[in-house]
Amino acid sequence: MLKLDCFLAGKGDSFLLTWNEEGPHRLLIDAGNQNTYRFFKPIVQDFGKDDSILVTHVDYDHVGGFFKWLSDKETKLNPALRVFMNTPQLVFAPSDSDLVGVEHGVKLEELLFTRGIHCTPLYLDQTDGNSITMHGLKLQILSPKKEVIDTLVSKWTANEIYQQYEQARNQVDNKVATRDELLIERNHILSNQPVPHNWETDLLNASSIAFTVEYQDFRLLFLGDANPELICEELELKGHTKEKPLEIDLFKVSHHGSKHNTTQDLLERIKCSKYLISTDGTGPYYHPSRETLILISTYGRISNDHPITIYSNYPLPLDKLLTPEEQETLNLDFQVIKFLKFPEE
């Protein structure tokens, strides 16, 4: 059995995989914002050498809860705990954290070091076969390229990333779905599809560790906030095309459903009927994008008449995303979930 817990992470991501293989064993994928910690705290307090953490990238809506965990006096981290993360030197402790005895300016890398924890980088061509196996569960890495990591390190500093986080946080109004009232017509979206960001101008998101999880007969796809064109490049190298798509059981949609991170090309290289979007829908970005749902409903089906299930960890404001007619005709089943199990019980 493979279980996926989907924590309430605000605009961010935080998931826990648990599987039985002489275990159970656990993998925490991202830690959301600082408030997310209270949801996964009861689970991770006894994390040990058989458990792992994977931080996809250094956006604060993915690492905030990690800082809270490190600052908790009750936390006792086993030095043998495996932490997979690129560029831990590029993220500061948030200024409003309650880190005991730690002033703003301390980097995550230093906090981990004081706990005896060392990060293992994870990017393409860094491991044999671009994969890691832990207790019967396999991670197949799809992104990032080392070129992306090297460019990120050369062009960004921890202080610049922190300032970007502060600016975004100051824009948040914490009101769900304050977005354009006029829905862009579906056919217009399909004929004028959003263009992905160039990875060189969106380095933080492009540096996301994207991967498949393979366990027994199940395969899950986790994209973090990854760039869709970089993912398609790797899928092409692996022989996954529109004619030979990668078959998966769950697709964790990139960047909380942003219209710039899901493309027709990506969807047509994947064969899946179940999608997961992690977001609370608040500003300033108000994810997911209507365009993403339209693209999934059009190009993300196993067959034309096959239903699609879209899971989310918060209720989505469907009246702000789809017309009443589309909600009836697009054959989309929206479900708010706390966890998923494979196989389903």
Sequence and secondary structure as in RCSB ss.txt:
>XXXX:A:sequence
MLKLDCFLAGKGDSFLLTWNEEGPHRLLIDAGNQNTYRFFKPIVQDFGKDDSILVTHVDYDHVGGFFKWLSDKET
KLNPALRVFMNTPQLVFAPSDSDLVGVEHGVKLEELLFTRGIHCTPLYLDQTDGNSITMHGLKLQILSPKKEVID
TLVSKWTANEIYQQYEQARNQVDNKVATRDELLIERNHILSNQPVPHNWETDLLNASSIAFTVEYQDFRLLFLGD
ANPELICEELELKGHTKEKPLEIDLFKVSHHGSKHNTTQDLLERIKCSKYLISTDGTGPYYHPSRETLILISTYG
RISNDHPITIYSNYPLPLDKLLTPEEQETLNLDFQVIKFLKFPEE
>XXXX:A:secstr
 EEEEE   TTS  EEEEE SSS EEEEE   SGGGHHHHHHHHTT  TT EEEE    HHHHHHHHHHHH TT 
   TT EEEES GGG B  TT   TT  TT BHHHHHHHTT  EE   TTSSGGGEEEETTEEEEEEE  HHHHH
HHHHH  HHHHHHHHHHHHHH    TT   SS   HHHHHHS      GGG HHHHT  EEEEEETTEEEEE TT
  HHHHHHHHHHTT  SSS EE SEEE GGGG TTS  HHHHHTEE SEEEE     TTTTSS HHHHHHHHHHS
 SSTT  EEEEESS   GGGTS HHHHHHS EEEEE SEEEES  
